[in-house]
């Protein structure tokens, strides 16, 4: 999406790896490598996406365990991977990305933990409400959207 001139920002992408890679592309890769910077950016997106999955898996596994859920780290990995699916399919499309980001957030933080972790619905509902409230606060204070995956 960057090659035709659409910038990867919180308003045009729900995929955080793409936003971070674009932040590297614009000031560093384009001036040094020209159009080949876009090719390097593609590999950056893949690498950052995998790195972010590992970090999110550990973080949310800890959160779900603290909330009393029962399961292994493998199920946290599954939850993060299921949740990132919508972002990979449509999270890079402008205007659609906001809806994809919220769907992904609900998958990762409510539906998947409820099924895979056998988490208590009341705790997961409160956790999701807190995360959504923080996301909206960020949206209104910083002017960003829900690009978290």
Secondary structure as GFF3:
##gff-version 3
##sequence-region A 1 149
A	DSSP	alpha_helix	16	24	.	.	.	ID=ss1
A	DSSP	pi_helix	25	29	.	.	.	ID=ss2
A	DSSP	alpha_helix	30	33	.	.	.	ID=ss3
A	DSSP	three_ten_helix	34	36	.	.	.	ID=ss4
A	DSSP	alpha_helix	37	66	.	.	.	ID=ss5
A	DSSP	alpha_helix	73	90	.	.	.	ID=ss6
A	DSSP	alpha_helix	97	106	.	.	.	ID=ss7
A	DSSP	pi_helix	107	111	.	.	.	ID=ss8
A	DSSP	alpha_helix	112	116	.	.	.	ID=ss9
A	DSSP	alpha_helix	121	142	.	.	.	ID=ss10
###
